[in-house]
Amino acid sequence: GYAADTGMQKSAANLEKQKKVFDFFLFFVIIILGVINNGEIIEQYPDDYPFPSCLILGITINGEYVHVVVSMDEGKIYLITAYKPSLDKWESNLKTRKRVSQ
């Protein structure tokens, strides 16, 4: 009775949590793919190891600017990182790094 019901309830709750995580991950992937496909390469790193990489500036479907760093090899794209650029480190166009004062 009760023990079996509790186990089934926990299992259903766990499945719902997993679905929410998967939905968030899928949403994130769709946003990042849109940025990669429609963004602008603003920096290139041809000497990065193990593969050359680049920094892409794009806009999400929510209108937010995002920087995405990807590496490419033989038709594969590897996501290195994605972040919202800060005006503390980037000029207002979000394409140019601010120079560090010495």
C-alpha positions in Angstrom: 0.0 0.0 0.0 1.6 3.2 1.3 5.3 2.3 0.7 4.5 1.4 -3.0 2.5 4.6 -3.5 5.3 6.7 -2.1 7.9 5.0 -4.3 5.7 5.6 -7.4 5.1 9.3 -6.4 8.9 9.8 -6.0 9.5 8.1 -9.4 6.9 10.4 -11.0 8.3 13.5 -9.4 11.9 12.5 -10.5 10.7 11.9 -14.0 9.1 15.3 -14.1 12.3 16.9 -12.8 14.3 15.1 -15.5 11.8 16.3 -18.2 12.3 19.9 -16.9 16.1 19.6 -17.1 15.9 18.1 -20.6 13.5 20.9 -21.8 15.8 23.6 -20.4 18.8 21.9 -22.1 17.0 21.7 -25.4 15.9 25.3 -25.1 19.5 26.3 -24.4 20.8 24.3 -27.4 18.3 25.9 -29.7 19.3 29.4 -28.5 23.0 28.7 -28.9 22.5 27.2 -32.4 20.6 30.3 -33.4 23.5 32.5 -32.1 26.0 30.4 -34.0 24.0 30.4 -37.2 23.1 34.1 -37.2 25.8 35.7 -35.2 29.0 37.5 -36.2 32.5 36.2 -35.6 34.2 39.0 -33.7 37.5 37.2 -32.8 39.3 34.2 -34.2 41.8 32.0 -32.4 43.5 30.0 -35.1 46.2 28.7 -32.8 43.9 27.3 -30.1 44.5 23.7 -29.1 43.2 21.1 -30.1 41.2 22.9 -32.8 40.9 26.5 -34.0 38.1 28.5 -32.3 36.3 31.7 -32.5 34.2 34.1 -30.5 30.7 34.8 -31.9 28.4 37.7 -30.9 24.8 36.9 -31.4 21.3 37.9 -30.2 19.0 35.4 -28.5 15.3 35.0 -29.4 14.7 37.1 -26.2 16.8 40.0 -27.7 19.8 39.5 -25.4 23.3 39.7 -26.6 25.4 36.6 -26.1 29.1 35.7 -26.7 29.6 32.1 -27.8 33.0 30.5 -28.2 33.1 27.5 -30.4 35.8 25.2 -31.8 35.6 23.5 -35.2 37.1 20.4 -36.7 36.1 18.2 -39.6 32.5 19.5 -39.8 31.9 19.3 -36.0 31.3 22.3 -33.8 32.2 22.1 -30.1 30.7 24.6 -27.7 33.4 25.9 -25.4 31.4 28.5 -23.5 28.5 31.0 -23.7 28.0 34.1 -21.6 26.4 37.5 -21.6 29.1 40.1 -22.3 29.7 42.7 -19.6 30.1 46.4 -20.4 32.9 46.3 -17.8 35.0 44.3 -20.2 33.5 45.2 -23.6 32.9 48.4 -25.5 29.2 49.3 -26.1 29.2 47.5 -29.4 30.1 44.3 -27.5 32.6 43.5 -30.2 35.6 45.3 -29.0 37.4 44.5 -25.7 38.1 47.4 -23.5 41.8 48.2 -23.1 43.2 47.7 -19.6 44.6 50.9 -18.2 48.0 50.7 -16.7 
